[in-house]
Amino acid sequence: MLETSVRLLRLLALFQARPVWSGAELADRLAVTTRTVRNDIERLRILGYQVDSTTGTAGGYRLGAGAALPPLLLDDEEAVAVAVGLRAAAGGTVTGIEEVSLRALTKLQQMLPSRLRHRIGALETAMLPVAGRGPTVDAGTLTAIAAAIRDRERLRFDYTGHDGTAGARVAEPHRLVFTGRRWYLLAWDDDRADWRTFRADRIRPRTPNGPRFTPREPPGGDAVAHVLRGTGSTAWRYRARVRLHAPAGQVADRLAPAAGLLHDDGEHGCVLETGGDSLPNLVAFLSSLDVAFTVIEPPELRDLLNTLADRYRAAAGGAPAGGERAPGCQSRLKSSP
């Protein structure tokens, strides 16, 4: 019996590596007869795995999704990745998934060998949640939107705008985009005959969905860029365009997806479209990139940088703009030994 169980695990591992196998190939890999393979396939079906079979010269076995959830086989790296993902989901932005994620994580950790529990424990100790996340979204809402995108069906939903007004909408859903703070739906709005970006937490899907549609090409061919460009105008109080004096490839690794849009601007520079809730915060963010930059717009950001430059120069004991030493600096210098 032990030999049979080991062989079933090896059979599952083969199916996970490649979904379709002929009976002869499986028999050769497992060093058994094709009759034994047929018997093992039947045992997998009894355990809850859906294994489809076809006959003929191109026939074979295919592992499909069954009605019940059978046991999963995970290697070490897959198990760690699942555990970290569940931990992140437990503190994420999807309503109702936190407790479920913790339950699944607890079950997974109980089954893991000690070497993996130590690795996952170290990761959890090192991970810190970021305060001030955006609004949470109901998991059922995301599932309904994703199903409409997959099935290419028009989405019917109630939507609450930023001004608090609510109304019914019909749209062709294209993609869900997560910026790190909020979930957005990029869709073609049938009533307005144009692309629109909807905040997912303000969507209340209606049933049933509308008729099927033929997907359109997203604006600019890049759904993420379009959403970030559009949401930046509403999410940021201050918008800015800044030329960074470094290649885009060098800067890209320092930017989070929600930080803005990066465009090539010659061999040694790039332009960043970004923004912030306040100009001082925007200055701090740009300074953190540790790259020389030139502000293209807005002029208020240039004015603040000039003011800060004078302030920092004075703090360092230098002369501010105009050639005068900063107030108080001269007396302090005279009294110094």
PALUMRO-593466 format. One record per residue (C-alpha): x, y, z; residue in three letters. Coordinates in Angstrom, 1 decimal. Layout:
# residues N
R;X;Y;Z;ALA
...
***
This chain:
# residues 337
R;0.0;0.0;0.0;MET
R;2.9;2.3;0.8;LEU
R;4.3;1.7;-2.7;GLU
R;1.0;2.6;-4.2;THR
R;0.7;5.9;-2.3;SER
R;4.2;6.9;-3.3;VAL
R;3.4;6.1;-6.9;ARG
R;0.2;8.3;-6.7;LEU
R;2.2;11.2;-5.4;LEU
R;4.7;10.8;-8.3;ARG
R;1.8;10.6;-10.7;LEU
R;0.4;13.9;-9.4;LEU
R;3.8;15.5;-9.6;ALA
R;3.9;14.5;-13.3;LEU
R;0.5;16.0;-14.0;PHE
R;1.6;19.2;-12.3;GLN
R;4.7;19.4;-14.5;ALA
R;2.6;18.7;-17.7;ARG
R;-1.2;18.5;-17.9;PRO
R;-1.5;15.9;-20.6;VAL
R;0.3;12.5;-20.7;TRP
R;-0.2;9.3;-22.7;SER
R;-0.7;6.1;-20.8;GLY
R;2.6;4.7;-22.3;ALA
R;4.5;7.8;-21.2;GLU
R;3.2;7.6;-17.6;LEU
R;3.9;3.8;-17.5;ALA
R;7.5;4.5;-18.6;ASP
R;8.1;7.3;-16.1;ARG
R;6.6;5.2;-13.2;LEU
R;8.2;2.0;-14.4;ALA
R;4.9;0.1;-14.3;VAL
R;2.5;-1.3;-16.8;THR
R;-0.3;0.7;-18.6;THR
R;-2.8;-1.4;-16.6;ARG
R;-1.3;-0.2;-13.4;THR
R;-1.5;3.4;-14.7;VAL
R;-5.2;2.9;-15.4;ARG
R;-5.8;1.6;-11.9;ASN
R;-3.8;4.5;-10.4;ASP
R;-5.8;7.0;-12.4;ILE
R;-9.0;5.5;-11.0;GLU
R;-7.6;5.8;-7.5;ARG
R;-7.0;9.5;-8.1;LEU
R;-10.6;10.0;-9.3;ARG
R;-11.8;8.3;-6.1;ILE
R;-9.7;10.8;-4.1;LEU
R;-11.4;13.7;-5.8;GLY
R;-9.2;14.5;-8.7;TYR
R;-10.8;15.0;-12.1;GLN
R;-8.7;13.1;-14.7;VAL
R;-10.1;13.1;-18.2;ASP
R;-9.1;10.4;-20.7;SER
R;-9.3;10.2;-24.4;THR
R;-8.7;7.3;-26.7;THR
R;-6.9;6.9;-30.1;GLY
R;-3.4;7.7;-31.3;THR
R;-3.6;11.2;-29.8;ALA
R;-5.3;10.0;-26.6;GLY
R;-4.1;10.2;-23.1;GLY
R;-4.9;11.6;-19.6;TYR
R;-5.5;15.2;-18.6;ARG
R;-5.7;16.5;-15.1;LEU
R;-8.7;18.9;-14.8;GLY
R;-10.4;20.8;-12.0;ALA
R;-12.9;18.7;-10.0;GLY
R;-16.0;19.6;-8.0;ALA
R;-14.2;18.9;-4.7;ALA
R;-10.9;20.4;-3.6;LEU
R;-8.3;17.6;-3.4;PRO
R;-5.0;17.8;-1.6;PRO
R;-2.3;19.9;-3.3;LEU
R;1.3;19.1;-3.7;LEU
R;3.6;22.1;-3.2;LEU
R;7.4;22.2;-3.2;ASP
R;9.3;24.2;-0.7;ASP
R;9.4;27.5;-2.6;GLU
R;5.7;27.2;-3.6;GLU
R;4.7;26.6;0.1;ALA
R;6.7;29.7;1.3;VAL
R;5.1;31.8;-1.5;ALA
R;1.6;30.7;-0.6;VAL
R;2.2;31.4;3.1;ALA
R;3.6;34.9;2.4;VAL
R;0.7;35.7;0.1;GLY
R;-1.8;34.6;2.7;LEU
R;-0.1;36.7;5.3;ARG
R;-0.3;39.7;3.0;ALA
R;-3.9;39.1;2.2;ALA
R;-4.8;38.9;5.9;ALA
R;-4.0;42.6;6.1;GLY
R;-4.9;43.6;2.6;GLY
R;-7.6;45.7;0.9;THR
R;-10.3;43.0;0.2;VAL
R;-13.1;42.9;2.7;THR
R;-13.9;39.6;4.3;GLY
R;-10.8;37.9;3.2;ILE
R;-8.7;38.6;6.3;GLU
R;-10.1;35.9;8.6;GLU
R;-10.3;33.3;5.7;VAL
R;-6.6;34.0;4.9;SER
R;-5.6;33.5;8.5;LEU
R;-7.5;30.2;8.7;ARG
R;-5.8;29.0;5.6;ALA
R;-2.4;30.1;6.8;LEU
R;-2.9;28.3;10.1;THR
R;-3.8;25.1;8.3;LYS
R;-0.8;25.4;6.0;LEU
R;1.7;26.0;8.8;GLN
R;0.4;23.0;10.7;GLN
R;1.3;20.8;7.7;MET
R;4.7;22.3;7.0;LEU
R;8.0;20.7;8.1;PRO
R;9.9;22.7;10.7;SER
R;12.5;24.0;8.2;ARG
R;9.8;25.8;6.3;LEU
R;8.0;27.0;9.4;ARG
R;11.3;28.7;10.4;HIS
R;11.7;30.4;7.0;ARG
R;8.1;31.6;7.0;ILE
R;8.4;32.8;10.6;GLY
R;11.5;34.8;9.7;ALA
R;9.6;36.5;6.9;LEU
R;6.6;37.3;9.0;GLU
R;8.8;38.8;11.7;THR
R;10.5;41.0;9.1;ALA
R;7.3;42.1;7.3;MET
R;5.5;45.3;8.5;LEU
R;2.1;46.4;7.3;PRO
R;1.9;49.9;5.8;VAL
R;-0.5;52.2;7.7;ALA
R;-3.1;54.2;5.8;GLY
R;-4.1;51.9;3.1;ARG
R;-7.0;52.8;0.8;GLY
R;-10.6;51.7;1.2;PRO
R;-11.3;48.0;1.2;THR
R;-13.3;46.2;-1.5;VAL
R;-15.8;43.4;-1.0;ASP
R;-14.4;40.1;-2.3;ALA
R;-17.7;39.3;-4.0;GLY
R;-17.5;42.6;-6.0;THR
R;-14.0;41.8;-7.3;LEU
R;-15.1;38.2;-8.2;THR
R;-18.2;39.5;-10.1;ALA
R;-16.1;42.0;-12.0;ILE
R;-13.4;39.5;-12.8;ALA
R;-16.0;37.0;-14.0;ALA
R;-17.5;39.6;-16.4;ALA
R;-14.0;40.4;-17.7;ILE
R;-13.3;36.7;-18.3;ARG
R;-16.6;35.9;-19.9;ASP
R;-16.6;39.2;-21.9;ARG
R;-20.0;40.2;-20.6;GLU
R;-21.2;43.7;-20.1;ARG
R;-21.2;44.7;-16.4;LEU
R;-24.3;46.3;-15.0;ARG
R;-23.7;48.0;-11.7;PHE
R;-24.6;50.9;-9.4;ASP
R;-21.9;53.4;-9.0;TYR
R;-21.3;56.2;-6.4;THR
R;-19.3;59.1;-7.7;GLY
R;-16.8;61.2;-5.8;HIS
R;-19.5;63.8;-5.2;ASP
R;-21.8;61.2;-3.6;GLY
R;-24.3;60.9;-6.4;THR
R;-25.3;57.4;-7.4;ALA
R;-26.6;55.9;-10.6;GLY
R;-26.8;52.8;-12.7;ALA
R;-24.1;52.1;-15.3;ARG
R;-23.4;49.7;-18.1;VAL
R;-19.8;49.1;-19.2;ALA
R;-17.5;46.7;-21.0;GLU
R;-15.1;45.7;-18.3;PRO
R;-11.5;45.5;-19.5;HIS
R;-9.1;45.0;-16.5;ARG
R;-8.9;45.4;-12.7;LEU
R;-5.9;47.5;-11.6;VAL
R;-4.5;47.6;-8.1;PHE
R;-2.3;50.6;-7.4;THR
R;-1.2;49.6;-3.9;GLY
R;-3.9;51.8;-2.3;ARG
R;-7.1;51.2;-4.3;ARG
R;-8.7;48.8;-6.8;TRP
R;-9.9;50.3;-10.1;TYR
R;-11.8;49.0;-13.0;LEU
R;-10.9;50.2;-16.5;LEU
R;-14.0;49.8;-18.7;ALA
R;-15.6;51.2;-21.8;TRP
R;-18.7;53.1;-20.7;ASP
R;-21.5;52.4;-23.1;ASP
R;-23.5;55.5;-22.2;ASP
R;-20.6;57.9;-22.6;ARG
R;-19.0;56.0;-25.5;ALA
R;-15.6;56.4;-23.9;ASP
R;-13.1;54.8;-21.5;TRP
R;-13.7;55.3;-17.8;ARG
R;-11.9;54.4;-14.7;THR
R;-14.2;53.3;-11.8;PHE
R;-13.1;52.8;-8.1;ARG
R;-14.0;49.2;-7.3;ALA
R;-15.1;50.0;-3.7;ASP
R;-17.9;52.2;-5.1;ARG
R;-19.2;49.5;-7.5;ILE
R;-22.2;47.4;-6.6;ARG
R;-22.7;44.8;-9.4;PRO
R;-26.2;44.0;-10.6;ARG
R;-27.3;40.6;-11.9;THR
R;-27.6;39.3;-14.5;PRO
R;-24.7;40.7;-16.6;ASN
R;-25.5;42.3;-20.0;GLY
R;-24.8;40.7;-23.4;PRO
R;-21.3;39.7;-24.5;ARG
R;-19.0;42.1;-26.3;PHE
R;-15.8;42.1;-28.4;THR
R;-12.9;43.5;-26.3;PRO
R;-11.5;46.8;-27.4;ARG
R;-7.8;47.8;-27.4;GLU
R;-7.1;49.8;-24.2;PRO
R;-6.2;53.5;-24.6;PRO
R;-2.5;53.8;-25.5;GLY
R;-2.3;50.0;-25.5;GLY
R;-1.5;50.1;-21.7;ASP
R;-4.4;49.7;-19.2;ALA
R;-2.2;50.3;-16.2;VAL
R;-0.6;53.5;-17.5;ALA
R;-4.1;54.8;-18.4;HIS
R;-5.5;54.1;-15.0;VAL
R;-2.5;55.6;-13.2;LEU
R;-2.6;58.7;-15.4;ARG
R;-6.3;59.2;-14.8;GLY
R;-6.4;58.4;-11.1;THR
R;-3.4;60.7;-10.4;GLY
R;-5.5;63.7;-11.4;SER
R;-8.0;62.9;-8.7;THR
R;-5.9;61.1;-6.1;ALA
R;-3.2;63.8;-5.9;TRP
R;-3.9;67.3;-4.8;ARG
R;-0.7;68.5;-6.6;TYR
R;0.4;67.1;-9.9;ARG
R;3.9;67.4;-11.3;ALA
R;6.1;66.7;-14.3;ARG
R;9.8;66.4;-13.5;VAL
R;12.8;65.6;-15.7;ARG
R;15.1;63.1;-14.0;LEU
R;18.7;63.3;-15.1;HIS
R;19.2;59.5;-15.2;ALA
R;18.0;56.8;-17.7;PRO
R;14.5;55.4;-17.1;ALA
R;15.9;51.9;-16.6;GLY
R;18.0;53.2;-13.7;GLN
R;15.1;55.0;-12.0;VAL
R;12.3;52.5;-12.6;ALA
R;13.5;50.1;-9.9;ASP
R;13.2;52.9;-7.3;ARG
R;9.6;53.7;-8.1;LEU
R;6.5;51.9;-6.8;ALA
R;3.8;51.3;-9.5;PRO
R;1.6;53.9;-7.9;ALA
R;4.3;56.6;-7.8;ALA
R;3.6;57.8;-11.3;GLY
R;4.3;57.3;-15.0;LEU
R;7.9;57.2;-16.3;LEU
R;8.7;58.2;-19.9;HIS
R;12.1;58.0;-21.8;ASP
R;13.6;61.4;-22.6;ASP
R;16.8;60.7;-24.4;GLY
R;19.7;58.4;-23.5;GLU
R;20.5;60.0;-20.2;HIS
R;17.1;61.3;-18.9;GLY
R;13.5;60.5;-18.3;CYS
R;10.3;62.4;-17.4;VAL
R;8.2;61.4;-14.4;LEU
R;4.5;62.3;-14.1;GLU
R;3.8;62.2;-10.4;THR
R;2.0;64.0;-7.6;GLY
R;1.4;64.3;-3.9;GLY
R;-1.0;65.5;-1.3;ASP
R;1.3;68.4;-0.4;SER
R;4.2;70.2;-2.1;LEU
R;6.6;69.4;0.9;PRO
R;5.7;65.7;0.6;ASN
R;6.3;65.9;-3.1;LEU
R;9.8;67.5;-2.5;VAL
R;10.6;64.8;0.0;ALA
R;9.6;62.0;-2.5;PHE
R;11.7;63.5;-5.3;LEU
R;14.7;63.9;-3.0;SER
R;14.4;60.3;-1.9;SER
R;15.1;59.1;-5.5;LEU
R;18.7;60.4;-5.1;ASP
R;18.7;61.6;-8.7;VAL
R;19.3;65.2;-10.0;ALA
R;16.1;66.6;-11.4;PHE
R;14.5;69.6;-13.0;THR
R;10.9;70.6;-12.4;VAL
R;8.9;71.1;-15.6;ILE
R;5.6;71.9;-13.8;GLU
R;4.0;73.2;-11.6;PRO
R;5.7;76.6;-10.9;PRO
R;4.6;76.4;-7.2;GLU
R;6.9;73.4;-6.8;LEU
R;9.9;75.4;-8.3;ARG
R;9.1;78.3;-5.9;ASP
R;9.1;75.9;-2.9;LEU
R;12.5;74.4;-4.0;LEU
R;14.0;77.9;-4.3;ASN
R;12.7;78.7;-0.8;THR
R;14.1;75.4;0.6;LEU
R;17.4;76.0;-1.1;ALA
R;17.8;79.3;0.6;ASP
R;16.8;77.8;3.9;ARG
R;19.2;74.9;3.6;TYR
R;22.0;77.1;2.5;ARG
R;21.4;79.3;5.5;ALA
R;21.3;76.3;7.8;ALA
R;24.7;75.3;6.4;ALA
R;26.2;78.7;7.1;GLY
R;26.2;79.9;3.5;GLY
R;24.7;83.0;2.0;ALA
R;21.1;82.9;0.8;PRO
R;20.0;84.3;-2.5;ALA
R;20.8;88.0;-2.7;GLY
R;24.3;87.7;-1.2;GLY
R;23.3;88.4;2.4;GLU
R;24.2;86.0;5.1;ARG
R;21.2;84.4;6.8;ALA
R;19.9;86.3;9.9;PRO
R;21.8;85.3;13.0;GLY
R;24.6;83.6;11.2;CYS
R;27.1;86.5;11.4;GLN
R;26.7;87.0;15.2;SER
R;27.1;83.3;15.8;ARG
R;30.3;83.2;13.7;LEU
R;31.8;86.2;15.6;LYS
R;31.2;84.5;18.9;SER
R;32.8;81.3;17.8;SER
R;36.4;80.7;19.1;PRO
***
